[in-house]
């Protein structure tokens, strides 16, 4: 879950399209980590 939380903290400070485009891979990894955590708890 650390990747997801770190990504969200960075996104809060850099909420613009160019930063997001540069960090899209991190977004995908964070999203997948979060989804897997949720599924594990269902």
C-alpha positions as CSV (number, residue, x, y, z in Angstrom):
1,X,0.0,0.0,0.0
2,X,3.0,2.3,0.4
3,X,3.3,2.9,-3.4
4,X,-0.3,4.0,-3.5
5,X,0.0,6.4,-0.6
6,X,3.3,7.8,-1.8
7,X,1.8,8.4,-5.2
8,X,-1.2,10.2,-3.8
9,X,1.0,12.4,-1.6
10,X,3.1,13.3,-4.6
11,X,0.0,13.9,-6.7
12,X,-1.3,16.3,-4.1
13,X,1.8,18.4,-4.5
14,X,1.9,18.1,-8.3
15,X,-1.6,18.0,-9.5
16,X,-1.1,18.8,-13.2
17,X,-1.2,16.9,-16.4
18,X,2.5,17.0,-17.3
19,X,3.5,15.6,-13.9
20,X,0.8,12.9,-14.2
21,X,1.9,12.0,-17.7
22,X,5.5,11.6,-16.5
23,X,4.3,9.4,-13.6
24,X,1.7,7.3,-15.3
25,X,3.7,4.1,-14.6
26,X,3.7,4.9,-10.9
27,X,-0.1,5.6,-11.1
28,X,-0.7,2.2,-12.7
29,X,1.5,0.4,-10.1
30,X,-0.2,2.3,-7.2
31,X,-3.7,1.5,-8.7
32,X,-2.9,-2.2,-9.0
33,X,-1.4,-2.3,-5.5
34,X,-4.6,-0.7,-4.1
35,X,-6.9,-3.0,-6.1
36,X,-5.0,-6.1,-5.0
37,X,-5.2,-5.0,-1.3
38,X,-9.0,-4.5,-1.6
39,X,-9.5,-7.8,-3.3
40,X,-7.5,-9.6,-0.6
41,X,-9.8,-8.2,2.0
42,X,-13.1,-9.2,0.3
